[in-house]
Amino acid sequence: MKSPRIKKLLKKILSVLESLEHPWSPLLSHHQEIELSVSLCDDRQMRALNRTFRAKNKPTDVLSFPLLIEARKKTVQPGLMGDLVISLPTMIRQARMYRQPPNREFLRLAVHGLLHLLGHDHEKVPSSVARRMRSIEKKVLEELYPELDREAYASVKKRAGAPRLARRSRS
């Protein structure tokens, strides 16, 4: 990845994820190098990827291609976390819809995608498992951007995975 800002942000996300006590926390240890690829694409490219890998002929906001989970099975080199692909036009549309700056929507998509890379799911699982993923996503986002406005997300029709975050008052 060439962007130092995005690299710093991803390191911050991984640090927060590591601080949570989960079975995958040791995989994120500072003692181990993690390799992660993040690509930004347009909706046409995202639609093609989504059609190829998920049999859905429409663009989506983020796709995750995990390798770290496979590393536990010893099929790939340890430390390779995987690939995230984010649709820039979809990210910008969602940021407008949620009334958030694009960098915050990027953060939300990056956290969501990283949780998928770590084996979480919210689509093909019981609702309790999906809620667990959303809970972790919310915790990480609250840690990184505590000033996110709960009302910006609550005012939009609820969609799966969209966290509702509270703005913290400044004392």
N, C-alpha and C positions, 0 to 999 in steps of 0.2 A: 504494500500500500504506500502510495506516495504522499498523501496528505498528512502532515504532522498533527493537525487539529483532530482529524478523525481517528488517527492512531492513539492520541492521548485520550480521547473520549472512550474508545473501546477498552483501553487499559483500565480506565476508571470503572467502567461497567464490570469488567472481569474481576476487579478488586472487590467491588460490592458483592458480586455473586460468590466470590471466594469466602467472604465474611459470613455468609449464611451457612448454617450447618446442614448440609445435604450430602448424600452419598457421592455426588460429583465434586464436592469441594476440593478433595486432594488432587483431582485432575487439573485444577486451576492454580495449584500451588505456585508461589513465586519462584520456587526452586526448579520449576520445569518451564522450558520455553514452549510457548503456544504459537502455532502458525495459523492465521486466519486470513481468508481472502474476502474482501468486500468489493462488490461491483455495483455500479449504478447503471441503469439501463433505461430505455424508453418503454412505453406501453406495448409497442409492437414486439419488441424483443421479449418482454415479460410474458406476453400472451403465448408466444412460441414455446418458452420454457415451461409455462404452466400447462400447456397442452401436452407437451412431450412427457413431463414427469408426473403430472397429476390428472391428466385426461380432462382438464377443464379449459375450454376454449375462450378464455377471457383473461385480461391482465389481473394481477393481484399486487398487493403492496410489497411483500417480501417473501422470498423463497429461501429455504435453508437446505444445504446439502452437507449433512454431518459426516465427519470422518473420525472424530474423537471416540464416538460410540463404537465404531468399527475397530479402533485401535485396541479396545479392551478385548476384542476377539482375535487380536494379533494379525489382522489382515492388512493393516496399513501402518505406516511409521508412527510411533507414539509422538504426541505433541502436535499432530496435524488436527486442528479443530474442525475445519471444513470451510465451506463457502457460504456467504450471504449475498443475495442479489436483491437490490432494492430498486423499485421503479420510481424514478425521479418525478415524472408527471403525476403519478398516483400519490406519492408522498406529498407533493405540493397541494393537490386537490384536497387531500385529507387534512392538511394543516389549515387550509382555509375553512373547511367544513367545521373543524374543531376550534377554530379561532385561535390557533397557536402558531408561533413562528416555525418556519420549516425546520430549523435545527432541533427543536423539541420533538417534532414528529419523526425526524431522523432518529433521534435518541430512542423514542418509543419503538420504532421498527427494529432498530439494532438490538435492543433488549429482547424483544419478542423473538427475533430470529436466533439470537444466541441461546435462548431457552430451548428452542427447537433443536439447535445443535447439541445441546446437553441431554436430549432425549425426551423433553416435555412435549405434550400434544394437547390439543383442545378440540379436535374434530372427531376423531375415531375412538373416543374414550368415554367412560361414564362422566356425567356432569360434575361429580365430585372431583375427579381428576382434572377436568378442565378448569374448575374453580381454583384448584391448587396452583395451576400454572398462572392464572390471572393474579392470584394473590402474590406470588413471587414477583411477577412483573411489576405489580403496584409497589411492593416494598423497594425494589431496586430503583424505580423511577422516583419514589418519594425521597430516597436517600440522595439521588443525584440532582434532582430539581424540586426541592420542597416547595417552591413558589408556584408550581403549576396550579392552575385554577380548576377546581372541581366543576364549577359551573360551565366551563367551556366544553367539557366532555358530556356533562349531564344534559345540556340543552340540545344535544344532537341525538337523533334516534339511536338507541343502544345497538352496538354491533359487537359481535364476539371478539373478546380480547381487548376492547377499548377500556383502558383503566380510568377510573374516576379518582382524581387526586385532589387533595385539599390544599388550598393556599395557606401557608403558615403566616401568622401575623408577626410583624416585626415589633419587638418590644423596645 
